[in-house]
Amino acid sequence: MNDIVGEHDILLVTLDTLRHDVAEELAAAGRIPHLARHLPGGRWERRHAPGSFTYASHQAIFAGFLPTPAEPGPHPRLFAASFAGSETTAEGTFVYDTPDLVGGLAKAGYHTVCIGGVGFFNKQGPLGSVLPGLFQESHWEPEFGVTSPRSFENQVERAEQVVARLPADRRLFLFVNVSALHQPNWFHLPGATREAGDTRATHAAALEYVDRHIGRLFAAASSRRRCFAIVCSDHGTAYGDDGYTGHRLGHECVWTVPYAQFLLDPAEAAR
């Protein structure tokens, strides 16, 4: 990461609440082609979330604790605060002397931007202001939130505006919290009803909706220079698995998340 930071723009996308099994199934079935073309080997990496709900997981992610590979470690981290005794800080780790990655990248010359999605980013109270408050610039509107059927399209449009007005020589750290997978998501599946509620199938349909528009986000993020991208879930969610519904609980479908990291080339933006 020491070769990336300072040279590339950086994009971090959290597909809030996305289950690993659903993400894998859709990739294998060719139902998310725009995401799959960037996945190494065409597959998501299976990882363990650092938290079981949005606030806890993002606090960890912004402290440098991205989802951990779901196999015995230790696993060197991409980013880490300067911390005595860290066993996952390696030669290639970007180490910063601020409390969080966002501040560390700002100190390294990046303009840091948050485009929020779920309620923990809505800036409508003290709790909803903590995470976006880490950034130099933050955006949230009801049209970006969980109840909007066009939430991701609206978020992408804002990201395009942010990139367009940023000076060309300024490095960008862009974070997007995608709310479309989070409940309610029933409206993303044709024929589904509010009364029937959210299901694993509507969750999958929401990911297909995101895939239809994520190419625009990748194009914007890589339009000025090469961009290092991380796309992952912050946690999964249960749809009746072993009797569980929702998240903030210790079930496999909550702790296991999809993860991918890859480079976006400016040439891709013109395609």
C-alpha positions as CSV (number, residue, x, y, z in Angstrom):
1,M,0.0,0.0,0.0
2,N,3.0,2.3,0.4
3,D,3.3,2.2,-3.4
4,I,-0.5,3.0,-3.8
5,V,-1.0,5.8,-1.3
6,G,0.0,9.1,-2.7
7,E,0.0,7.9,-6.3
8,H,-3.5,6.4,-6.8
9,D,-7.0,7.6,-5.9
10,I,-8.7,5.2,-3.4
11,L,-12.3,4.0,-3.5
12,L,-13.9,2.1,-0.6
13,V,-17.4,0.8,-1.2
14,T,-19.3,-1.0,1.5
15,L,-22.3,-3.0,0.2
16,D,-24.1,-2.7,3.5
17,T,-25.6,-5.9,4.8
18,L,-24.7,-8.0,1.7
19,R,-24.5,-11.8,2.4
20,H,-21.5,-13.7,1.1
21,D,-23.5,-16.6,-0.1
22,V,-25.9,-14.4,-2.1
23,A,-23.0,-12.5,-3.6
24,E,-21.2,-15.7,-4.6
25,E,-24.3,-17.2,-6.2
26,L,-25.1,-14.2,-8.3
27,A,-21.5,-13.9,-9.5
28,A,-21.4,-17.6,-10.5
29,A,-24.7,-17.3,-12.3
30,G,-23.6,-14.3,-14.3
31,R,-26.2,-12.0,-12.6
32,I,-23.8,-9.3,-11.6
33,P,-21.6,-8.9,-14.7
34,H,-20.3,-5.4,-13.9
35,L,-19.0,-6.4,-10.5
36,A,-17.8,-9.8,-11.6
37,R,-15.5,-8.5,-14.3
38,H,-13.4,-6.8,-11.6
39,L,-13.4,-9.7,-9.1
40,P,-10.1,-11.5,-9.1
41,G,-10.8,-14.8,-10.8
42,G,-14.4,-13.8,-11.1
43,R,-15.1,-14.7,-7.5
44,W,-15.6,-12.9,-4.2
45,E,-13.1,-13.6,-1.4
46,R,-14.7,-15.1,1.7
47,R,-13.9,-13.0,4.7
48,H,-15.1,-12.4,8.3
49,A,-16.6,-9.1,9.2
50,P,-15.0,-7.0,12.0
51,G,-18.5,-6.3,13.4
52,S,-22.1,-7.7,13.2
53,F,-23.8,-4.3,12.4
54,T,-23.0,-1.2,10.5
55,Y,-21.7,1.1,13.3
56,A,-19.3,-1.4,14.9
57,S,-18.0,-2.7,11.6
58,H,-17.3,0.7,10.1
59,Q,-15.6,2.0,13.2
60,A,-13.3,-1.0,12.8
61,I,-12.8,-0.6,9.0
62,F,-12.0,3.1,9.5
63,A,-9.4,2.1,12.1
64,G,-7.7,-0.1,9.4
65,F,-9.4,-3.4,10.3
66,L,-10.9,-4.5,7.0
67,P,-12.8,-7.8,6.9
68,T,-10.3,-10.6,7.7
69,P,-9.7,-13.6,5.3
70,A,-11.7,-16.5,6.5
71,E,-8.8,-18.8,7.1
72,P,-6.1,-19.1,9.8
73,G,-3.7,-16.2,9.9
74,P,-2.2,-13.9,10.8
75,H,-3.1,-11.8,7.8
76,P,-1.1,-8.6,7.1
77,R,-3.3,-5.6,6.8
78,L,-3.4,-3.0,4.1
79,F,-3.7,-0.1,6.5
80,A,-2.8,0.2,10.2
81,A,-2.4,2.9,12.8
82,S,0.9,3.1,14.4
83,F,0.4,0.7,17.3
84,A,3.0,-1.1,19.4
85,G,2.8,-4.8,19.2
86,S,0.6,-5.1,16.2
87,E,1.0,-8.6,14.7
88,T,-0.7,-7.7,11.4
89,T,1.3,-4.6,10.5
90,A,3.7,-5.7,7.8
91,E,6.3,-4.2,5.4
92,G,3.6,-3.4,2.8
93,T,1.2,-1.9,5.3
94,F,0.4,1.8,5.0
95,V,1.0,3.0,8.6
96,Y,-0.5,6.3,9.8
97,D,-0.1,8.2,13.1
98,T,-3.7,9.4,13.3
99,P,-6.6,7.6,15.1
100,D,-8.2,6.5,11.9
101,L,-7.5,5.7,8.3
102,V,-9.5,8.6,7.0
103,G,-7.4,11.1,9.0
104,G,-4.2,9.2,7.9
105,L,-5.1,9.6,4.2
106,A,-6.0,13.3,4.7
107,K,-2.6,13.8,6.3
108,A,-1.1,12.1,3.2
109,G,-2.7,14.8,1.0
110,Y,-6.0,13.1,0.1
111,H,-9.4,14.9,0.0
112,T,-11.7,12.6,2.0
113,V,-15.3,12.2,1.0
114,C,-18.1,10.2,2.4
115,I,-21.4,9.5,0.6
116,G,-23.5,7.9,3.2
117,G,-26.4,5.5,2.9
118,V,-27.9,3.8,6.0
119,G,-28.9,5.7,9.1
120,F,-25.5,5.7,10.8
121,F,-24.4,8.2,8.1
122,N,-27.5,10.5,8.0
123,K,-26.0,13.3,10.2
124,Q,-29.5,13.8,11.7
125,G,-28.2,13.5,15.3
126,P,-25.0,12.9,17.3
127,L,-24.8,9.2,16.6
128,G,-25.5,9.6,12.9
129,S,-22.7,12.2,12.7
130,V,-19.8,10.2,14.1
131,L,-18.8,8.3,11.0
132,P,-19.4,11.0,8.4
133,G,-17.6,13.4,10.8
134,L,-14.3,11.6,10.1
135,F,-14.3,13.0,6.6
136,Q,-13.5,16.4,5.2
137,E,-16.6,16.3,3.1
138,S,-19.7,14.2,3.7
139,H,-23.1,13.8,1.9
140,W,-26.4,12.3,2.9
141,E,-29.9,12.8,1.8
142,P,-33.1,10.8,2.3
143,E,-32.8,9.8,-1.4
144,F,-29.6,8.0,-0.5
145,G,-31.2,6.0,2.3
146,V,-32.8,2.6,2.7
147,T,-36.3,3.6,1.8
148,S,-35.5,4.9,-1.7
149,P,-35.8,2.5,-4.6
150,R,-33.3,4.7,-6.5
151,S,-30.8,5.1,-3.6
152,F,-27.7,3.9,-5.4
153,E,-28.3,5.8,-8.6
154,N,-28.6,8.9,-6.5
155,Q,-25.4,8.1,-4.6
156,V,-23.5,7.5,-7.9
157,E,-24.8,10.8,-9.3
158,R,-23.4,12.6,-6.2
159,A,-20.1,10.8,-6.5
160,E,-19.8,12.0,-10.2
161,Q,-20.4,15.5,-9.0
162,V,-17.7,15.3,-6.3
163,V,-15.1,13.9,-8.7
164,A,-16.0,16.5,-11.4
165,R,-15.3,19.5,-9.1
166,L,-12.1,18.2,-7.4
167,P,-8.9,19.7,-8.7
168,A,-7.1,17.3,-11.0
169,D,-3.9,17.3,-8.9
170,R,-5.7,16.5,-5.7
171,R,-5.8,12.8,-4.6
172,L,-9.2,11.5,-3.6
173,F,-10.3,9.0,-1.0
174,L,-14.0,8.3,-1.8
175,F,-16.1,6.2,0.5
176,V,-19.6,5.1,-0.5
177,N,-21.9,3.2,1.9
178,V,-24.5,1.5,-0.3
179,S,-27.8,1.2,1.4
180,A,-29.8,-0.7,-1.3
181,L,-29.1,-4.2,0.2
182,H,-30.3,-3.2,3.6
183,Q,-33.9,-3.8,4.6
184,P,-36.4,-2.7,3.2
185,N,-35.3,-4.2,-0.1
186,W,-38.5,-5.9,-1.3
187,F,-39.2,-3.2,-3.9
188,H,-36.2,-4.3,-6.0
189,L,-37.9,-7.5,-7.0
190,P,-40.7,-7.2,-9.5
191,G,-43.9,-8.6,-8.1
192,A,-42.7,-8.5,-4.4
193,T,-45.0,-6.7,-2.0
194,R,-44.5,-4.7,1.2
195,E,-46.8,-7.2,3.0
196,A,-44.7,-10.2,2.0
197,G,-41.6,-8.3,3.2
198,D,-37.9,-8.8,2.5
199,T,-36.5,-12.2,1.5
200,R,-33.3,-13.7,0.4
201,A,-34.6,-13.3,-3.2
202,T,-35.3,-9.5,-2.7
203,H,-31.8,-9.2,-1.2
204,A,-30.4,-10.7,-4.4
205,A,-32.5,-8.5,-6.6
206,A,-31.1,-5.5,-4.7
207,L,-27.6,-6.6,-5.5
208,E,-28.5,-6.9,-9.2
209,Y,-29.9,-3.3,-9.0
210,V,-26.5,-2.1,-7.6
211,D,-24.6,-4.0,-10.3
212,R,-26.5,-2.2,-13.1
213,H,-25.2,1.1,-11.9
214,I,-21.8,0.5,-10.3
215,G,-20.0,0.8,-13.5
216,R,-20.7,4.5,-13.4
217,L,-19.1,4.7,-10.0
218,F,-16.0,2.8,-11.1
219,A,-15.7,5.1,-14.1
220,A,-15.9,8.3,-12.1
221,A,-13.4,7.0,-9.5
222,S,-10.9,6.1,-12.1
223,S,-11.5,9.0,-14.5
224,R,-8.5,11.1,-13.3
225,R,-5.9,8.5,-12.5
226,R,-5.5,4.9,-11.5
227,C,-7.7,4.0,-8.6
228,F,-7.3,1.3,-5.9
229,A,-10.7,0.0,-5.1
230,I,-12.0,-2.1,-2.2
231,V,-15.6,-3.4,-2.5
232,C,-16.9,-5.4,0.5
233,S,-19.8,-6.0,2.9
234,D,-19.7,-4.7,6.4
235,H,-21.8,-7.7,7.7
236,G,-24.4,-10.0,6.4
237,T,-28.0,-10.5,7.6
238,A,-30.4,-13.4,8.3
239,Y,-33.6,-14.2,6.5
240,G,-34.9,-17.0,8.8
241,D,-31.6,-18.8,9.0
242,D,-31.9,-21.2,12.0
243,G,-34.7,-19.0,13.1
244,Y,-32.8,-15.8,13.1
245,T,-33.8,-12.6,11.3
246,G,-31.7,-9.5,10.8
247,H,-28.1,-8.8,12.1
248,R,-26.3,-7.7,15.2
249,L,-26.1,-11.3,16.1
250,G,-23.5,-14.1,15.9
251,H,-24.7,-16.2,13.0
252,E,-22.5,-17.5,10.2
253,C,-24.6,-15.6,7.6
254,V,-23.9,-12.3,9.5
255,W,-20.2,-12.8,10.1
256,T,-19.3,-14.1,6.7
257,V,-18.9,-11.4,4.0
258,P,-17.8,-10.9,0.4
259,Y,-14.6,-8.9,-0.3
260,A,-12.6,-7.8,-3.3
261,Q,-9.8,-5.4,-4.0
262,F,-8.6,-4.4,-7.5
263,L,-7.1,-1.6,-9.6
264,L,-9.3,0.5,-11.8
265,D,-7.5,2.0,-14.8
266,P,-8.4,5.3,-16.3
267,A,-8.9,3.6,-19.7
268,E,-11.8,1.8,-18.2
269,A,-13.7,5.0,-17.7
270,A,-14.0,5.6,-21.4
271,R,-15.5,2.2,-22.1
